[in-house]
Amino acid sequence: MKSFLLVGLATLSAAPLLAQDPTPPIDRGVRVGITYQPGTRPRLVILPGLGLDSVRAIVQRDLDYSDRFEVLALGPGDATSGTAAVNYQLYRTLGAEYGVELRAGATGVLVRLHDIGSGTVRQEQPFAIPALSAPDFRMAVHQVSDEIVRWVTGTPGVAATRLLVLLDKRAYRVDSDGAAVTAVTPSAETVLSPTWAPDGRSIAYTRFLDGAGPIIIQDLATGRTQRVAGTESQLNFTPAFAPDGRTLAFARTDQDGGTDIYAVNVADQCCLRRLTVGRFADNLSPSYAPDGRRIAFVSSRPGTPQIYAMSSDGTDQELLAPYDYGATGPSNAPEWSPDGASVAFHRDIDRAPQVFILEVGSRRFKQLTSSGRNSDPTWAPDGRHLAFVSDRSGRGQVWIIDTETGRIRQLMLPGAVRLPHWSRRLGATGP
Amino acid sequence: MTSRSLMVFALLAAAACGGKKPVEAPAPAPAPAPAPIDSSAIQARMRQDSINAAEARARAAAEAAARAAAQLQAQLTAELTSMIHFEFNKSDILAGDQASLDRKAAILKANPALRIQIAGNCDNRGSVEYNLALGNRRAAAAQRYLINQGVAASQITIVSYGEERPVNPADNEAAWAENRNDQFMPTAGGNNLMAPK
C-alpha cells in the first residue's frame, strides 16, 4: 500500500493565527445530521478518479474552506482507476469518515457521498456543470460543494457566494474562495458602501460626488443603473436592503450637520420615510434582522457611536450592545446575522477597532479579534463565517473567520480593501 | 547750417534712434542740400511723445493698482479658504480657529453675493462610514459659528467627505491632525471680493 497524507496543511498554517485570536467556539446548538457533531471536524477524502481535475480541485478547496471537515489530500500514488471499487478499508485506515466521489457525466458530474465506516453510498446526485470556459463554471462547482456540505451537516455550505469590496474607489466582487476579482462600478466613479440585494442580482452603493452622494442600484447582469428616489441631494450612504428586497434603508446627512436613517420602497420608487430624528446625534449604518422587523444601527446619542436597534418603522428604539458610559470606545458597522440570533460589529479597544459578536437574546458579546485593526464584519449566509477587514498583514485585506473553530484565512486582493459585504447564496446562473 | 536746422537734425536723429543703441553710421555722404523744414511734423511728433509718456504713466499706475487688487483678492481668498482643524473624533470649534472664522464671517458679510461650501474631513482612524457623519458635523460646526457671527445662512452649504480626501495621505499623528479639517471653497461670487470695512 502506497499512500501518504497531506493532512490539513491549512490547519497547521492557521495555528499561529489561532493563537492570536484565542476565541472559544460559540455553541450554536445541535445541527441536523446523523453522524455530524458540531464543533468537530470529521475527516473527509476526495476519492481519486479520472478527469475532472478542475472540479476536484475546487470542491476540495471549498470543503476545506467550509471548516466542517478535515479534508485529507491524497498523494499522486493513490490515483486508481475510475472504475475500481472504493477501497473503504484504506480510507478507514486514514481515519476518513466521508468519501466524495466525483465522476464525469454527459452534462456534468455525478457526485456520490460515501460513508466510509459502513462502506455504503449515503447520497448520490448528478449535477449539470457548464464547460470549463463558461462564466458560470466555478459557481456551478461551488454549488456542488455546498450541496455536499448539506448532505453531511444539514446546512448548505457557502462556497457559492461572493463578496463586494471597495478597492481604492471602485466596488469589486470576488468569489468566496478569492477567485474572479471583477470590477463592478466604472473606473471614473468613486463609490462607497456597496451592498448586495438579497437575490444577488443587483447591488446598491453610494456614488460619491462633490457635495452630494446619491444611492445607485445597479443590475449586475446588464449593468443598468437607477438612482434611488429621494437620494438626489445630500450625502446618502450605508444602504441596506430589507430581506424582501423591496425596501432600502440608508443614512442621509442634512444641512444642520445631522445624519438620520430613512427607508424607501425601491420596488415602486416611492414612499420615502424617515426612521430616526437625531437632532444632536447621528444615526446611520442600518442592518435588517432576517425577519425584516428590526433594524440594528449606529447612533451617537450617548456621545460616542454605539449599537442600537429599532422596529423597521422607526419605533421602539433601544440600546442593543451594552457599553460603559465614558469608557467604551466607539462601536460601529453592525450587521445582523442570517439566523437573527447575533449582531456582529466593531468596537474600538485602545483606539483600534476589533470585531465583536453580540448575542441578541442575552446581550452578551464576544470579542473575536485582538491583533491589529479589525473592522466592518459581514456574515456569510451560514451565520458561522464572518469576513472583516484587517491590517494584520500590512494593508487592509479581507479575512474570513470560522466563528466555531476560530480558523481564519485571507482573501488575497490586489490593494487595500474596505467595506466588504457578503452575498446570500447565489444561483449558478447569477451574475 | 543754422542753429535751427541743427536742432531739427538732432531731434530727427533722436527720433530715429528711439533711445536705442546707436547704429553704425553709414559712410559720410556729401552734405545734402538743406531740406525744407516741416514744422507741423515736428510738433505732431512732440505731441505724440508726450501722449506716449502720459499713457505709460497711466499704464504703470493701472498695473500697480491691479497688482494691489490681485494681492488683496489673493489675501481675501486665502483668509476665506484657510482650513480649520479638529480634535480626534470631535466636531467642536477650537479656540485657536475662532479668529480665522471671524475673518471669514467678515468677508462673507462684506460680499453678500459670495457663496461658499464647507467640506468636513476626517482622519482615517475612525470608522469609514461614521466618518461621513462626523465630517458633516464638522462642516456644520463652522457653518453654525459663521451664522452666529451674522452671515446669511443662504451663503453656506455644507458637505462631508469623511476620510475620503486626505490632505496628507501619510499614516502618522501629524498627517491625521492635518486631515481632521474643514475646507472652505467659494462656489459663487468669489472673484471680486470686497475687503471688509
Interface residues (C-beta under 8 A of the other chain):
Chain A: T190 L192 S193 F208 D210 G211 A212 L235 F237 T238 A251 T253 D254 Q255 D256 G257 G258 T259 D282 L284 S285 V298 S300 T304 P305 P330 N332 A333 H346 R351 P353 S375 D376 R418 L419
Chain B: N89 S91 Q117 R125 G126 S127 V128 E129 Y130 L132 A133 L134 N136 R137 A139 A140 A141 Q143 R144 T157 I158 V159 S160 G162 E164
